[in-house]
């Protein structure tokens, strides 16, 4: 009985293995396309095409029957009519003026630009004025801006930028501007030349003007401290006749602001730019007595009670 079951099992397995389809089926060969030799028609059908050649009897050559190829043919154009006037040559006409050429162009492409803007300003005159006042577009020396602010250079350093082709050398300038009447600003700029870097930093300083609160003795109203990065600056008011006792960038900022009596000290980093900005931060923390009294809603005399 067991032998019969085993035989039947093997026969069924063999029949299954024979009837099983393969996983990868080989595609049938595709008939190649036949192209006709005629350049005007392209046959993409799989059926072969029959090519018929033209016979000599199909070509009409009756036009050349009475022509001898060895004869010399003389060109004999028809005579022009009696009232025919030949057109003038291109070079023989009168020379056109610039006004006529401009009028022809305006007729074809519309009116040209007259040099005046929509508001009626002459563009060319404006450009010449801008170049004369600011030096824009010219390599001449630019004039300094006269707006009542004095400039003082704190530091000029060479900085390099490492690129694929090597190092690019630039100059970084730190400039402090002030009118010595309570307004001061610190700016920084970089350029390939020292003069350009100073001009750029001066413009940047004018964009960052702050007001320094001072008393009638040209000193601070109270103590203040400011920090910028790793630099920390301490400012203290001083009695009349003391002068500005500070060093580095702190002294330059206070002098350009118009402070005559003050004490200043740099604590921490000695970086000139950070100390100058830390001085500005300390100044911004100061307030006048009248502003504090106005905020509290009390007379200024009661602040010290």
PyMOL commands that set and color helices and strands:
alter all, ss='L'
color gray80, all
select helices_A, chain A and resi 2-19+56-58+62-64+98-109+123-134+194-206+249-257+272-284+289-296+300-304
alter helices_A, ss='H'
color red, helices_A
select strands_A, chain A and resi 150-163+166-178+183-191+209-211+224-228+231-237+244-245+262-268
alter strands_A, ss='S'
color yellow, strands_A
deselect
rebuild
show_as cartoon
